[in-house]
Amino acid sequence: MNNKWDKLSSKFNVHKNRDEIDPGAADNILIAWPPIIDLITKHFGNSQIKGLKALDYGCGTGGFTQKLDSLGFDVIGVDTSEGMLDLARKYNNNKIHFLKTEQIPVNEKYNLITGIMVFQFIEKIEETLNQLTQRLNKDGLIVFAVFNPKFVASCLKTHVLFSHFDSESNPKRGIISFGKELDIQTFIRNADDYNKIMNNLGLSKKLEAYPKFTQEYLDKYPINTPIDESEYLILSYC
């Protein structure tokens, strides 16, 4: 990611009143967050979370970082976008440290690392995942959400959201358009791609999930993207 994301900080501001949150941020909250939170609480146990260290990588405006804090984690959020971080800090409860990505404390280890809809915007993903897993404690958990390749393919067929991909049926590299604000280069990988990387790093898969669009989300946020395929691929390793 780079500072292009500053222009999208308002769009992804999850601290607004629920009715004012952009559909592109509300889908994370209503569809992606629940299975991730469920996995985290089951893995660590609600009573065992307090004081464990967590890193929310690509934290954006800090909504999920605050959710981890509310669960009891000692959490920091990092992002490359100062615009996103400004909003995260504005709505901070003063317990959470929000830092630029390059400011992650040296030699710090984490029980949990999360990445909510960030890895698809990183080209050299093997390098990033290698760096992150080196910061994972033994028996720690890494969990992340990315675009489901089948959802991207469905969008390409109907000419919404995504464009300029190398393949319509097997998309790997192209563009996502956030309205008139910005086009962002996007790198789509399937579960096997991530499994290979993580297995080479010595981690085993704990979860692979494709949460469906919820009726609550569809009733509240009319969208023009296909809904027959899950928007998300959620993966976790330990």
Secondary structure, DSSP 8 states (H G I E B T S, - for coil): --GGGGGGTTTT-TTS-GGGS-HHHHHIIIIIHHHHHHHHHHHH-GGG-TT-EEEEET-TTSHHHHHHHHHT-EEEEEES-HHHHHHHHHT--SSSEEEEGGGS-TT--EEEEEEES-GGG-S-HHHHHHHHHTTEEEEEEEEEEEE-HHHHHHHHHHT-SEES-S-SSS--EEEEEETTTEEEEEE---HHHHHHHHHHTT--EEEEE-----HHHHHHS---S--SS-SEEEEEE-
